[in-house]
Amino acid sequence: MLRLRNSFSIYGLAFVLIAALSLSLFAQYAIDQMLLKHGEDENLAEAEVISLFWKNDLQQLATSTSPEIENQARQKLNEKIRQHSLGHSIVRIAIKTPDGKLLFSTSPDSQDSLSATQVLAPEKRHYSEIQFHKSFHGMHAPISDAAVVFSQIALSHNDNTATLELHNDISALYEIAQTYRWQVITAIIAVLFGLYLILTFIVRRINKELVNNQQQLESSLEQLEATRMNLEKRVKERTEVLQNEILERQTIEDNLTVQKHYLDAVMENVFNGIICINRFGIIESFNSTAEFMFGYKANEIIGQNISALMPKNHSAAHDGYLNNYLKTGERSIIGNLRQLNARRRDGSLFPIELAVTEARIGEMPVFIGTIRDLSKQRVAELELESARNKYQHREKMAAIGNLAAGIVHEIGNPIAAISGLIQGIYDQRSLNSNSTDSGDDLKLIQEQIDRIVNISRDVSEFSTPQSHTAELNDLNNLIGRTCRLMRHDARFNQIKVELELDNQIPAIFCSSDHIIQILMNLLSNSADAISEKNINEGHIRVLSALHQDKVCMSVIDNGCGMATDVLRHATEAFYSTKSVGKGTGLGLSLCHSLLEADGGEMIIDSSTEQGTRIDIYLPNTEQPLQQAAEY
């Protein structure tokens, strides 16, 4: 309350001062406009008289070409105007041509310094303003501290427009108006200040009354609070049970609300589409992911049959499947994970993974479908398969490049032997044309030729693109061919490769190209690990054996091995400990992917002290693996 009183005192006084200043400015503006209007009206009336009564004199003055005649006309007009203006407030009259040349003036000032500098615009008939002059030479006598209304008025004489300039003395009226202005402003300020004092007194009285009322209210509130506490104390025992029930119900409602909001948030923010249908196949809920997936807004699809989201060849039979389940309870879809095609709003089909579960709300069954869009996964699978094939082919070409030097060396030895044997036979026949001892030499030549043929066949089989289709293969034969060919790689010149193959293992159903690629990668990694360890006796063992219901292929080396943290990431794509340019980090990752395609698995056991052992387990089956996915 004290704040209200102080604020009113400050703001009220400021308002009185601002109001007084505003009224003073407004009064000055109003007086100036009134005096300007009064003076302008008198000037216009005087201009009308001059235009009517001295028309001929003005015309003679404007058209005269003789200076003497012009001076006579000017003196004559001056006398007439002076006699006419006696007792009037007009104190100066001047006439100018349209271009600003002075034709006539009642002032002795030949320079006409009191005239306006601007020329009256053609489109304007008159212009007026109030001017204040310290000294002013009127027609009859000088005037000091003069307030005059200056007007420029257009006069027309035979299409020659002249400008009449009049000065109307309003000094007396101006002084009277100023006196009244200050009297009025003083009276208004006195009234405002009186009102301010009255209102201040009223506000103080109101403030005092409000303080008293507030104290009474606070006292009443204290009494009411005491009464309320007394009543609460008296009814507490009677309402305790009811309060507990209300609290329990509120808790249940709050929990239900929280659960509803939680479920709504989950439904709207999961990455999978979630669709709920009733027992008749009608869609009852459709989350935002499903909206993005199918191209429907929830309010557009809710209430329609779920068959609207199915391909036409499946939609007709869906209601029959649903009715059959409700009657018989036989589950063919519910509880199973299936891959199939769905239909978007524009009619296009896309692959999805569907899981359907059943829930009950009271006695009514509700079916909940969780949908995952497989479009990107399918594209990624195709891209991965393409990249894997390109990498596999590149690895083959790289291996051929590594083998080239060794093969040239291997082929060079038998060719040199053949050349020497042929030269020996030629020399022997030259000495003794009847000699028959060349049989052994020819046998040696045949052996060297067979050796070249075997090397050429191994390289040809290795470099020829193989089919990725799974078929029955002899694992030992694949191991032998691959190891025999890899021996031509210069990295294996100082490495001993031992084969320990079990001849009792059965044929396996796999892709031969995958097995060869896997074994090549493992042998290359072993050779690099032995080279990195820089030991004199590099040793690689390749084993095959039957392990329970699987066929096992193992590659064991005594190289540098892998540390625990490296072993953890060994099968990750692009993870490599080799220097730049010596490895891509895709070798073991590719092996892992190829084994998954053939239904196998890979186990790595490695340490920096003992080297690395990698066991490859392949299914022992003569039939192709059945695909679990259902389309």
C-alpha positions as CSV (number, residue, x, y, z in Angstrom):
1,M,0.0,0.0,0.0
2,L,2.9,2.4,0.8
3,R,4.2,1.6,-2.6
4,L,0.9,2.6,-4.3
5,R,0.9,5.9,-2.4
6,N,4.5,6.8,-3.3
7,S,4.1,5.8,-6.9
8,F,1.0,7.9,-7.3
9,S,2.8,11.0,-5.9
10,I,5.7,10.6,-8.3
11,Y,3.6,9.7,-11.4
12,G,0.9,12.3,-10.6
13,L,3.5,15.2,-10.3
14,A,5.1,14.0,-13.6
15,F,1.8,13.9,-15.3
16,V,1.0,17.5,-14.1
17,L,4.3,18.8,-15.5
18,I,3.9,16.9,-18.8
19,A,0.3,18.1,-19.2
20,A,1.3,21.8,-18.5
21,L,4.1,21.6,-21.1
22,S,1.8,19.9,-23.7
23,L,-0.9,22.5,-23.1
24,S,1.6,25.4,-23.4
25,L,2.9,24.0,-26.8
26,F,-0.7,23.4,-28.0
27,A,-1.9,26.8,-27.0
28,Q,1.1,28.5,-28.8
29,Y,0.4,26.4,-31.9
30,A,-3.4,27.3,-31.8
31,I,-2.7,31.0,-31.4
32,D,-0.2,31.0,-34.2
33,Q,-2.7,29.3,-36.5
34,M,-5.5,31.6,-35.5
35,L,-3.4,34.7,-36.1
36,L,-2.0,33.3,-39.4
37,K,-5.6,32.7,-40.5
38,H,-6.7,36.2,-39.5
39,G,-3.8,37.9,-41.2
40,E,-4.1,35.7,-44.3
41,D,-7.8,36.6,-44.7
42,E,-7.1,40.3,-44.5
43,N,-4.3,40.0,-47.0
44,L,-6.5,38.1,-49.4
45,A,-9.2,40.7,-49.1
46,E,-6.7,43.5,-49.7
47,A,-5.3,41.6,-52.7
48,E,-8.9,41.4,-54.1
49,V,-9.3,45.2,-53.7
50,I,-5.9,45.9,-55.4
51,S,-6.8,43.5,-58.3
52,L,-10.2,45.2,-58.8
53,F,-9.5,48.9,-58.3
54,W,-5.9,49.3,-59.6
55,K,-6.1,46.8,-62.4
56,N,-5.2,49.4,-65.0
57,D,-2.3,50.8,-63.0
58,L,-0.9,47.3,-62.5
59,Q,-1.2,46.5,-66.2
60,Q,0.5,49.8,-67.2
61,L,3.3,49.1,-64.8
62,A,3.7,45.5,-66.0
63,T,3.7,46.4,-69.8
64,S,5.6,49.7,-69.7
65,T,8.7,49.9,-71.8
66,S,9.8,53.4,-70.9
67,P,11.6,54.0,-67.5
68,E,9.9,57.4,-67.1
69,I,6.5,56.1,-67.7
70,E,7.2,53.1,-65.4
71,N,8.4,55.5,-62.6
72,Q,5.3,57.7,-63.0
73,A,3.0,54.6,-62.9
74,R,4.9,53.4,-59.8
75,Q,4.6,56.7,-57.9
76,K,0.9,57.1,-58.8
77,L,0.2,53.5,-57.6
78,N,2.2,54.1,-54.5
79,E,0.2,57.2,-53.5
80,K,-3.1,55.5,-54.1
81,I,-2.2,52.5,-52.0
82,R,-0.8,54.6,-49.2
83,Q,-4.0,56.6,-49.0
84,H,-6.1,53.5,-49.2
85,S,-4.1,51.7,-46.4
86,L,-4.3,54.5,-43.9
87,G,-5.8,53.1,-40.7
88,H,-5.4,49.5,-42.0
89,S,-3.0,46.8,-40.6
90,I,-1.3,46.3,-44.0
91,V,2.2,47.8,-43.5
92,R,3.9,46.8,-46.7
93,I,2.9,45.9,-50.3
94,A,5.1,44.6,-53.1
95,I,4.5,43.3,-56.7
96,K,6.8,40.9,-58.5
97,T,7.0,39.3,-61.9
98,P,6.7,35.4,-62.2
99,D,10.5,35.2,-62.4
100,G,10.9,37.1,-59.1
101,K,11.7,40.7,-60.5
102,L,10.4,43.5,-58.3
103,L,7.9,45.7,-60.1
104,F,6.6,47.8,-57.2
105,S,7.1,48.1,-53.4
106,T,5.8,50.5,-50.8
107,S,9.1,50.1,-48.9
108,P,11.9,52.5,-49.5
109,D,14.3,49.5,-49.4
110,S,15.2,49.1,-53.0
111,Q,16.7,45.6,-52.4
112,D,13.4,44.3,-51.0
113,S,15.3,42.4,-48.3
114,L,12.0,41.6,-46.4
115,S,10.5,39.7,-49.2
116,A,10.5,35.9,-49.3
117,T,13.4,34.4,-51.2
118,Q,11.2,31.7,-52.9
119,V,9.0,32.3,-55.9
120,L,5.4,31.3,-55.6
121,A,4.8,28.0,-57.4
122,P,2.6,28.2,-60.5
123,E,0.1,25.6,-59.1
124,K,-0.4,27.6,-55.8
125,R,-2.6,30.7,-55.6
126,H,-1.3,32.0,-52.3
127,Y,1.1,31.3,-49.5
128,S,1.2,32.8,-45.9
129,E,3.5,32.6,-42.9
130,I,4.1,34.5,-39.6
131,Q,7.4,36.5,-39.5
132,F,9.1,38.2,-36.6
133,H,11.3,41.2,-37.2
134,K,13.4,43.3,-34.8
135,S,12.9,46.4,-37.1
136,F,10.5,46.8,-40.0
137,H,10.0,49.8,-42.3
138,G,6.3,50.1,-43.0
139,M,4.5,52.2,-45.5
140,H,3.9,55.1,-43.0
141,A,6.5,54.6,-40.3
142,P,9.2,52.2,-39.0
143,I,8.1,49.4,-36.7
144,S,10.2,47.6,-34.1
145,D,9.7,44.1,-32.7
146,A,7.0,43.4,-35.3
147,A,5.0,40.3,-35.8
148,V,3.6,40.3,-39.3
149,V,1.7,37.8,-41.5
150,F,3.5,37.6,-44.8
151,S,1.4,36.5,-47.8
152,Q,2.2,35.8,-51.5
153,I,-0.9,36.0,-53.7
154,A,-1.0,35.4,-57.5
155,L,-2.5,38.1,-59.7
156,S,-3.5,37.5,-63.3
157,H,-3.3,40.3,-66.0
158,N,-3.8,39.2,-69.5
159,D,-2.1,35.8,-69.0
160,N,0.8,37.5,-67.3
161,T,0.7,36.3,-63.7
162,A,2.2,38.7,-61.1
163,T,2.8,37.9,-57.4
164,L,1.5,40.3,-54.8
165,E,3.4,40.3,-51.5
166,L,1.6,41.7,-48.4
167,H,2.8,42.3,-44.9
168,N,0.0,42.5,-42.3
169,D,1.0,43.8,-38.8
170,I,-0.4,41.5,-36.0
171,S,1.9,42.7,-33.3
172,A,-0.9,44.0,-31.0
173,L,-3.0,40.9,-31.5
174,Y,0.1,38.7,-30.9
175,E,0.9,40.4,-27.6
176,I,-2.7,40.1,-26.4
177,A,-2.8,36.4,-27.4
178,Q,0.4,35.7,-25.6
179,T,-1.0,37.4,-22.5
180,Y,-4.1,35.3,-22.6
181,R,-2.1,32.2,-23.3
182,W,0.0,32.5,-20.2
183,Q,-3.1,33.3,-18.1
184,V,-4.9,30.3,-19.5
185,I,-1.9,28.0,-19.0
186,T,-1.4,29.4,-15.4
187,A,-5.1,28.7,-14.7
188,I,-4.9,25.2,-16.1
189,I,-1.7,24.4,-14.2
190,A,-3.4,25.7,-11.0
191,V,-6.4,23.5,-11.7
192,L,-4.2,20.4,-12.5
193,F,-2.1,21.0,-9.4
194,G,-5.3,21.4,-7.3
195,L,-6.6,18.1,-8.8
196,Y,-3.3,16.5,-8.0
197,L,-3.5,17.6,-4.4
198,I,-7.1,16.4,-4.1
199,L,-6.3,13.1,-5.7
200,T,-3.2,12.7,-3.5
201,F,-5.3,13.3,-0.4
202,I,-7.9,10.8,-1.7
203,V,-5.3,8.2,-2.5
204,R,-3.8,8.6,1.0
205,R,-7.2,8.1,2.6
206,I,-7.9,5.1,0.4
207,N,-4.5,3.7,1.2
208,K,-5.2,4.1,4.9
209,E,-8.6,2.4,4.5
210,L,-7.0,-0.4,2.5
211,V,-4.3,-1.0,5.2
212,N,-7.1,-1.2,7.8
213,N,-9.1,-3.6,5.7
214,Q,-6.0,-5.7,5.0
215,Q,-5.4,-6.0,8.7
216,Q,-9.0,-6.9,9.3
217,L,-8.8,-9.5,6.5
218,E,-5.6,-11.0,7.9
219,S,-7.2,-11.2,11.3
220,S,-10.3,-12.9,9.8
221,L,-8.1,-15.3,7.8
222,E,-6.3,-16.3,11.0
223,Q,-9.7,-17.0,12.6
224,L,-10.8,-18.9,9.5
225,E,-7.6,-20.9,9.5
226,A,-8.0,-21.8,13.1
227,T,-11.6,-22.8,12.5
228,R,-10.6,-24.9,9.4
229,M,-7.9,-26.7,11.4
230,N,-10.4,-27.4,14.1
231,L,-12.8,-28.8,11.6
232,E,-10.2,-30.9,9.8
233,K,-9.1,-32.3,13.1
234,R,-12.7,-33.3,13.9
235,V,-13.5,-34.9,10.5
236,K,-10.1,-36.5,10.0
237,E,-11.0,-39.8,11.6
238,R,-14.3,-40.0,9.8
239,T,-12.8,-39.4,6.3
240,E,-9.6,-41.5,6.7
241,V,-10.9,-44.5,4.8
242,L,-12.4,-42.4,2.0
243,Q,-9.1,-40.5,1.6
244,N,-7.2,-43.7,1.4
245,E,-9.6,-44.9,-1.3
246,I,-9.3,-41.7,-3.2
247,L,-5.5,-41.8,-3.0
248,E,-5.4,-45.4,-4.2
249,R,-7.7,-44.5,-7.1
250,Q,-5.7,-41.5,-8.0
251,T,-2.5,-43.5,-7.8
252,I,-4.0,-46.1,-10.2
253,E,-5.2,-43.4,-12.6
254,D,-1.8,-41.7,-12.5
255,N,-0.1,-45.0,-13.2
256,L,-2.5,-45.7,-16.0
257,T,-1.9,-42.3,-17.4
258,V,1.9,-42.7,-17.2
259,Q,1.7,-46.1,-18.7
260,K,-0.5,-44.8,-21.6
261,H,1.9,-41.9,-22.2
262,Y,4.8,-44.4,-22.0
263,L,3.2,-46.8,-24.5
264,D,2.2,-43.9,-26.8
265,A,5.8,-42.7,-26.7
266,V,7.2,-46.2,-27.4
267,M,4.7,-46.7,-30.2
268,E,5.5,-43.4,-31.9
269,N,9.3,-43.6,-31.5
270,V,10.2,-47.2,-32.3
271,F,12.0,-47.8,-35.6
272,N,9.5,-50.6,-36.5
273,G,6.0,-50.0,-37.8
274,I,3.3,-51.2,-35.4
275,I,-0.2,-51.9,-36.6
276,C,-3.1,-53.2,-34.4
277,I,-6.2,-54.9,-35.9
278,N,-9.3,-56.3,-34.4
279,R,-10.8,-59.8,-35.0
280,F,-12.4,-58.6,-38.2
281,G,-9.1,-57.4,-39.7
282,I,-9.9,-53.7,-39.3
283,I,-7.0,-51.4,-38.5
284,E,-7.3,-49.7,-35.1
285,S,-3.9,-48.1,-34.6
286,F,-1.1,-47.1,-37.0
287,N,2.1,-45.6,-35.6
288,S,4.2,-42.9,-37.2
289,T,6.9,-45.3,-38.5
290,A,4.1,-47.2,-40.3
291,E,2.9,-43.9,-41.7
292,F,6.3,-43.3,-43.2
293,M,6.7,-46.9,-44.3
294,F,3.4,-47.3,-46.1
295,G,2.7,-43.6,-47.2
296,Y,-0.7,-43.4,-45.3
297,K,-1.6,-41.0,-42.6
298,A,-3.1,-42.7,-39.5
299,N,-6.5,-41.0,-40.0
300,E,-6.6,-42.2,-43.6
301,I,-6.0,-45.9,-43.0
302,I,-7.6,-46.5,-39.5
303,G,-10.9,-48.2,-40.1
304,Q,-9.9,-49.9,-43.3
305,N,-9.2,-53.7,-43.7
306,I,-5.6,-54.8,-43.3
307,S,-5.8,-56.3,-46.8
308,A,-5.2,-52.7,-48.1
309,L,-1.5,-53.1,-47.1
310,M,-1.1,-56.5,-48.8
311,P,-0.3,-57.6,-52.3
312,K,-3.5,-58.4,-54.3
313,N,-2.7,-62.1,-54.4
314,H,-2.6,-62.3,-50.6
315,S,-5.2,-59.8,-49.5
316,A,-8.2,-61.8,-50.7
317,A,-7.2,-64.8,-48.5
318,H,-6.3,-62.9,-45.4
319,D,-9.8,-62.7,-43.8
320,G,-10.1,-66.5,-44.4
321,Y,-6.8,-67.1,-42.5
322,L,-8.0,-64.9,-39.6
323,N,-11.4,-66.6,-39.3
324,N,-9.8,-70.0,-39.5
325,Y,-7.5,-69.1,-36.5
326,L,-10.4,-67.8,-34.4
327,K,-12.4,-71.0,-35.0
328,T,-9.6,-73.6,-34.8
329,G,-6.8,-71.9,-32.8
330,E,-4.3,-73.2,-35.3
331,R,-1.4,-70.8,-35.7
332,S,0.4,-70.4,-39.0
333,I,1.4,-66.7,-38.8
334,I,0.9,-65.7,-35.2
335,G,4.0,-66.1,-33.1
336,N,6.3,-66.6,-36.1
337,L,8.7,-64.3,-37.9
338,R,8.1,-64.1,-41.6
339,Q,9.5,-62.2,-44.6
340,L,7.1,-61.2,-47.2
341,N,6.1,-58.3,-49.5
342,A,3.8,-55.4,-48.5
343,R,2.0,-52.7,-50.5
344,R,2.4,-49.0,-50.2
345,R,-0.2,-46.4,-50.9
346,D,1.1,-45.9,-54.4
347,G,0.7,-49.6,-55.1
348,S,4.5,-50.4,-55.1
349,L,5.6,-53.5,-53.2
350,F,8.5,-53.6,-50.8
351,P,10.0,-56.4,-48.6
352,I,9.2,-56.5,-44.9
353,E,9.8,-58.7,-41.8
354,L,6.6,-59.3,-40.0
355,A,6.0,-60.6,-36.5
356,V,2.3,-61.0,-35.3
357,T,1.3,-61.4,-31.7
358,E,-2.1,-61.7,-30.0
359,A,-3.4,-59.8,-27.0
360,R,-6.8,-59.6,-25.4
361,I,-8.7,-56.6,-24.2
362,G,-11.4,-58.1,-22.0
363,E,-12.8,-60.9,-24.1
364,M,-11.9,-59.3,-27.4
365,P,-8.7,-60.4,-29.2
366,V,-6.4,-57.8,-30.7
367,F,-3.6,-58.7,-33.2
368,I,-0.4,-56.6,-33.1
369,G,1.9,-56.6,-36.1
370,T,5.5,-55.5,-35.8
371,I,6.9,-54.6,-39.2
372,R,10.5,-53.9,-40.2
373,D,11.2,-52.5,-43.7
374,L,13.9,-54.7,-45.4
375,S,14.3,-52.5,-48.5
376,K,17.6,-50.9,-47.4
377,Q,18.8,-54.3,-46.0
378,R,18.1,-55.9,-49.4
379,V,20.0,-53.2,-51.2
380,A,22.8,-53.4,-48.7
381,E,22.9,-57.2,-49.1
382,L,23.2,-56.8,-52.9
383,E,25.9,-54.1,-52.6
384,L,27.8,-56.2,-50.0
385,E,27.6,-59.3,-52.3
386,S,28.8,-57.2,-55.2
387,A,31.6,-55.7,-53.1
388,R,32.5,-59.2,-51.8
389,N,32.7,-60.6,-55.3
390,K,34.9,-57.7,-56.5
391,Y,37.2,-58.1,-53.5
392,Q,37.4,-61.8,-53.9
393,H,38.3,-61.4,-57.6
394,R,40.8,-58.7,-56.7
395,E,42.4,-61.0,-54.1
396,K,42.7,-63.7,-56.8
397,M,44.3,-61.3,-59.2
398,A,46.6,-60.1,-56.4
399,A,47.5,-63.7,-55.6
400,I,48.2,-64.4,-59.3
401,G,50.5,-61.4,-59.3
402,N,52.3,-62.7,-56.2
403,L,52.6,-66.2,-57.8
404,A,53.8,-64.9,-61.1
405,A,57.5,-64.7,-60.1
406,G,57.4,-68.1,-58.4
407,I,55.7,-69.7,-61.4
408,V,58.2,-68.3,-63.8
409,H,61.0,-69.7,-61.7
410,E,59.2,-73.1,-61.4
411,I,58.6,-73.3,-65.1
412,G,62.1,-72.1,-65.9
413,N,63.7,-75.1,-64.2
414,P,62.0,-77.8,-66.2
415,I,62.4,-75.8,-69.4
416,A,66.1,-75.5,-68.8
417,A,66.2,-79.2,-68.0
418,I,64.3,-80.0,-71.2
419,S,66.6,-77.8,-73.2
420,G,69.7,-79.5,-71.8
421,L,68.3,-83.0,-72.4
422,I,67.3,-82.2,-76.0
423,Q,70.8,-80.7,-76.6
424,G,72.4,-83.9,-75.1
425,I,70.3,-86.1,-77.4
426,Y,71.2,-84.0,-80.4
427,D,74.9,-84.2,-79.5
428,Q,74.7,-87.9,-78.9
429,R,73.0,-88.5,-82.2
430,S,75.6,-86.4,-84.0
431,L,78.3,-88.7,-82.6
432,N,76.5,-91.9,-83.1
433,S,73.5,-92.0,-85.3
434,N,72.8,-95.6,-84.3
435,S,72.6,-94.9,-80.6
436,T,69.5,-96.0,-78.7
437,D,70.4,-94.7,-75.3
438,S,68.1,-91.6,-75.5
439,G,65.1,-93.4,-73.8
440,D,66.0,-92.2,-70.3
441,D,66.5,-88.7,-71.5
442,L,63.1,-88.7,-73.2
443,K,61.5,-89.9,-70.0
444,L,63.1,-87.1,-68.1
445,I,61.8,-84.6,-70.7
446,Q,58.3,-86.0,-70.4
447,E,58.4,-85.6,-66.6
448,Q,59.5,-82.0,-66.9
449,I,56.7,-81.3,-69.4
450,D,54.2,-82.9,-67.1
451,R,55.4,-80.7,-64.3
452,I,54.9,-77.6,-66.5
453,V,51.4,-78.9,-67.4
454,N,50.5,-79.3,-63.8
455,I,51.6,-75.8,-62.9
456,S,49.7,-74.4,-65.8
457,R,46.6,-76.3,-64.9
458,D,46.7,-75.1,-61.2
459,V,47.1,-71.5,-62.3
460,S,44.3,-71.9,-64.9
461,E,41.9,-73.4,-62.4
462,F,42.7,-70.8,-59.8
463,S,42.4,-67.8,-62.2
464,T,39.2,-69.0,-63.9
465,P,36.0,-67.5,-62.2
466,Q,34.3,-70.2,-60.2
467,S,30.6,-70.6,-59.5
468,H,29.4,-69.4,-56.1
469,T,26.6,-72.0,-56.2
470,A,27.0,-74.7,-53.4
471,E,27.7,-78.2,-54.6
472,L,29.3,-81.4,-53.4
473,N,33.1,-81.0,-53.0
474,D,36.1,-83.0,-51.7
475,L,37.5,-80.7,-49.0
476,N,40.9,-82.5,-49.1
477,N,41.2,-81.9,-52.8
478,L,40.4,-78.2,-52.4
479,I,43.0,-77.9,-49.6
480,G,45.7,-79.7,-51.7
481,R,45.1,-77.6,-54.8
482,T,45.2,-74.4,-52.9
483,C,48.3,-75.2,-50.9
484,R,50.1,-76.5,-53.9
485,L,49.4,-73.3,-55.8
486,M,50.3,-71.0,-52.8
487,R,53.7,-72.6,-52.6
488,H,54.6,-70.7,-55.8
489,D,54.2,-67.4,-53.8
490,A,57.6,-66.0,-52.9
491,R,56.4,-65.5,-49.3
492,F,56.4,-69.3,-48.9
493,N,60.0,-69.9,-50.0
494,Q,61.2,-70.0,-46.4
495,I,58.0,-71.4,-44.9
496,K,57.3,-75.1,-44.4
497,V,53.7,-76.0,-45.2
498,E,52.5,-79.4,-43.9
499,L,49.2,-81.0,-44.8
500,E,47.5,-83.4,-42.3
501,L,44.4,-84.5,-44.0
502,D,41.9,-87.1,-42.8
503,N,40.9,-89.3,-45.8
504,Q,37.8,-90.5,-44.0
505,I,35.9,-87.1,-44.0
506,P,32.9,-87.1,-46.3
507,A,32.2,-84.8,-49.2
508,I,30.5,-81.6,-48.1
509,F,28.0,-79.4,-49.8
510,C,29.6,-75.9,-50.2
511,S,30.9,-73.4,-52.7
512,S,34.4,-74.5,-53.8
513,D,35.3,-70.9,-54.7
514,H,34.4,-69.8,-51.1
515,I,36.6,-72.5,-49.5
516,I,39.5,-71.7,-51.8
517,Q,39.2,-68.0,-51.1
518,I,39.0,-68.6,-47.3
519,L,42.0,-70.9,-47.3
520,M,44.0,-68.4,-49.4
521,N,43.3,-65.6,-47.0
522,L,44.2,-67.7,-44.0
523,L,47.5,-68.9,-45.6
524,S,48.4,-65.3,-46.7
525,N,47.7,-64.0,-43.2
526,S,49.9,-66.8,-41.7
527,A,52.7,-66.0,-44.1
528,D,52.5,-62.3,-43.2
529,A,52.5,-63.1,-39.5
530,I,55.6,-65.3,-39.9
531,S,57.3,-62.7,-41.9
532,E,56.5,-60.0,-39.3
533,K,57.9,-62.2,-36.5
534,N,61.1,-62.6,-38.6
535,I,62.0,-66.2,-37.6
536,N,64.2,-68.6,-39.4
537,E,61.9,-71.6,-39.4
538,G,58.4,-70.6,-40.5
539,H,55.9,-73.4,-40.1
540,I,52.2,-73.7,-41.3
541,R,50.1,-76.7,-40.7
542,V,46.8,-77.3,-42.6
543,L,44.5,-80.0,-41.0
544,S,41.2,-81.6,-41.9
545,A,39.2,-83.8,-39.6
546,L,35.7,-84.9,-38.7
547,H,34.5,-83.1,-35.5
548,Q,31.2,-84.5,-34.2
549,D,28.6,-83.7,-36.9
550,K,30.8,-81.1,-38.7
551,V,33.9,-81.2,-40.9
552,C,36.8,-79.1,-39.6
553,M,39.6,-77.4,-41.5
554,S,42.3,-75.8,-39.4
555,V,45.3,-73.5,-40.2
556,I,48.0,-73.3,-37.6
557,D,51.1,-71.0,-37.8
558,N,54.0,-70.0,-35.5
559,G,53.8,-66.3,-36.5
560,C,53.5,-63.2,-34.4
561,G,50.0,-63.9,-33.3
562,M,47.4,-61.4,-32.1
563,A,47.0,-59.5,-28.8
564,T,43.8,-59.8,-26.9
565,D,42.4,-56.4,-28.0
566,V,43.3,-57.1,-31.7
567,L,41.7,-60.6,-31.5
568,R,38.5,-58.9,-30.3
569,H,38.1,-57.0,-33.5
570,A,39.7,-59.5,-35.9
571,T,36.6,-60.2,-37.9
572,E,35.4,-56.6,-38.2
573,A,35.5,-55.1,-41.7
574,F,38.4,-52.7,-42.4
575,Y,40.1,-53.4,-39.1
576,S,43.8,-54.1,-39.8
577,T,47.1,-53.8,-37.9
578,K,49.1,-53.9,-41.1
579,S,50.7,-50.7,-42.4
580,V,49.0,-48.7,-45.1
581,G,49.2,-50.4,-48.5
582,K,49.8,-53.9,-47.0
583,G,46.2,-54.8,-45.9
584,T,42.6,-53.7,-46.2
585,G,41.3,-55.3,-43.1
586,L,38.7,-57.3,-45.1
587,G,40.4,-60.7,-45.1
588,L,39.0,-62.3,-42.0
589,S,35.7,-60.3,-42.4
590,L,35.3,-61.8,-45.8
591,C,36.1,-65.3,-44.5
592,H,33.4,-64.8,-41.8
593,S,30.8,-63.7,-44.4
594,L,31.6,-66.5,-46.8
595,L,31.3,-69.1,-44.0
596,E,27.9,-67.7,-43.0
597,A,26.7,-68.1,-46.5
598,D,27.8,-71.8,-46.4
599,G,26.4,-72.4,-42.9
600,G,29.8,-72.6,-41.3
601,E,31.6,-70.9,-38.4
602,M,35.1,-69.7,-37.6
603,I,36.9,-69.9,-34.2
604,I,40.2,-68.0,-33.7
605,D,42.7,-68.9,-31.0
606,S,45.8,-66.6,-31.0
607,S,48.5,-65.3,-28.7
608,T,51.7,-63.4,-29.3
609,E,53.8,-66.2,-27.9
610,Q,52.5,-69.3,-29.7
611,G,51.0,-67.9,-33.0
612,T,47.5,-68.4,-34.4
613,R,45.1,-71.3,-34.9
614,I,42.0,-70.8,-36.9
615,D,39.4,-73.6,-37.0
616,I,36.8,-73.6,-39.8
617,Y,33.7,-75.8,-39.1
618,L,31.5,-76.7,-42.1
619,P,28.1,-78.6,-42.0
620,N,28.4,-82.4,-42.7
621,T,25.6,-82.6,-45.1
622,E,25.1,-83.7,-48.7
623,Q,22.0,-81.6,-49.2
624,P,21.7,-77.8,-49.7
625,L,20.7,-75.8,-46.6
626,Q,17.0,-74.9,-46.6
627,Q,16.3,-71.2,-46.4
628,A,14.3,-70.3,-43.3
629,A,13.0,-67.1,-44.8
630,E,9.4,-67.3,-46.2
631,Y,8.3,-65.1,-48.9
